Amino acid sequence: MDVKVDRGRAHRAIFATAADATSRLSRNLRDNRRQKGPYSFGVIWFLRHGDATDEAPSDAERRLTEKGERQAAAAAGALAVLGVSLDACLSSAKRRARDTARTVAEELGLEVEVVEALGGGDFDPLELVAGRGEVLLVGHEPDFSRAIQALTGARVELKKGGMAAVDAGALKSLLRAPQLRAIAGRAER
């Protein structure tokens, strides 16, 4: 039995679903900003650096690949579409994270602050963001997964170019690079 699929129709359905999800997520994040949780912090956004090359003199000098650059641009576009208003962008000193952070910061009109604590190993995200408002942290795995679990109890794994949002001790969003690309409206190349 042959089954024919209308690819145009399926494609439109996928993006309509993504648009609905984007609208709900944006509305939920906006509503959550108005509420005061147990912490006096804004939303903490965790963005894992984009895909990076393995060819470099050291781990700290690994550059983003073209795919990693697209992932960073998609994250920036998704944050803009969602109407996220960041007060600070903190990054690991490793080149792949700095380059990811720079792409996002340029799109959102921010400066990147390099923070040693994001360079590798466990860190206290609440200590890093205290008094800064809504903050984007750009760094590495498994550090981010452990930090998110410590804040929320949720067990997550951020894929390269993936992003999570934590507000008032709750995981509000967990998005992979393809979802960010769909939200941003950027086609895969």
CORFEN-V614494 format. One record per pair of residues at least 4 apart in sequence whose C-alpha atoms are under 8 Angstrom apart, sorted by the first residue. I is the first residue (numbers start at 1). J is the second residue. Records with the same first field share a line. If there is no record, write none. Layout:
BEGIN
I=J, J
END
This chain:
BEGIN
5=10
6=10
7=11
8=12
9=13
10=14
11=15
12=16
13=17
14=18
15=19, 182
16=20
17=21
18=22, 179, 182, 183
19=23, 183
20=24
21=25
22=26, 82, 183
23=27, 82
24=28
25=29, 82, 173
26=30, 82, 83
27=31
28=32
29=33, 172
30=34
31=35
32=36, 167
33=42, 43
36=40, 168
37=167, 168, 169
38=168, 169
39=168, 169
40=130
41=126, 129, 130, 131, 132, 133, 134, 167, 168
42=132, 133, 134, 135, 167, 168
43=133, 134, 135, 165, 166, 167, 168
44=129, 134, 135, 136, 137, 165, 166, 167
45=134, 135, 136, 137, 163, 164, 165, 166
46=136, 137, 138, 139, 144, 163, 164, 165
47=136, 137, 138, 139, 161, 162, 163, 164
48=97, 138, 139, 140, 141, 144, 158, 159, 160, 161, 162, 163
49=68, 72, 96, 97, 100, 101, 138, 139, 140, 160, 161, 162
50=64, 65, 67, 68, 69, 71, 72, 96, 97, 100, 160, 161, 162
51=64, 65, 67, 68, 69, 71, 160, 161
52=62, 63, 64, 65, 68, 96
53=62, 63, 64, 65
54=62
55=62
56=61, 62, 63
57=61, 62
58=62
59=94
60=93, 94, 95, 96
61=94, 95, 96
62=94, 95, 96
63=95, 96, 99
64=68, 69, 96, 99, 100
65=69
66=70
67=71
68=72, 100, 160, 161
69=73, 100
70=74
71=75, 161, 177, 181
72=76, 100, 101, 103, 104, 161
73=77, 103, 104
74=78, 177, 180, 181, 184, 186
75=79, 104, 161, 162, 163, 177, 180, 181, 184
76=80, 103, 104, 105, 107, 108, 184
77=81, 104, 107, 180, 181, 183, 184, 185
78=82, 180, 181, 183, 184
79=83, 84, 184
80=84, 107, 108, 184
81=183, 184
85=134
86=108, 110, 133, 134, 135, 136
87=110, 132, 133, 134, 135
88=110, 111, 112, 113, 132, 133, 134, 135, 136
89=101, 105, 110, 111, 112, 113, 135, 136, 137, 138
90=101, 112, 113, 114, 115, 135, 136, 137, 138
91=97, 98, 101, 112, 113, 114, 115, 118, 137, 138, 139
92=97, 98, 114, 115, 116, 117, 118, 119, 120, 138, 139, 140
93=97, 98, 114, 115, 116, 118, 119
94=98, 119
95=99
96=100
97=101, 138, 139, 140
98=102, 112, 114, 138
99=103
100=104, 138
101=105, 112, 138
102=106, 111, 112
103=107
104=108
105=109, 110, 111, 112
106=110, 111
115=119
117=121, 122, 123
118=123, 137, 138, 139, 140
119=139, 140
120=140, 143
121=143
122=143, 146, 147
123=143, 147
124=128, 147
125=129, 147
126=130
129=133, 134, 135
139=143, 144
140=144
141=145, 157, 158
142=146, 157
143=147
144=148, 158
145=149, 155, 156, 157, 158
146=150, 155
147=151
148=152, 153, 154, 155, 156, 166, 171
149=153, 154, 155, 156
151=166, 169, 170
152=166, 169, 170, 171
154=171
158=162, 163, 164, 176
159=176, 177
160=176, 177
161=176, 177
162=174, 175, 176, 177, 180
163=173, 174, 175, 176, 177
164=171, 172, 173, 174, 175
165=171, 172, 173, 174
166=170, 171, 172, 173
167=171, 172
175=179, 180
176=180
177=181
178=182
179=183
180=184
181=185, 186, 187, 188
182=186, 187
END
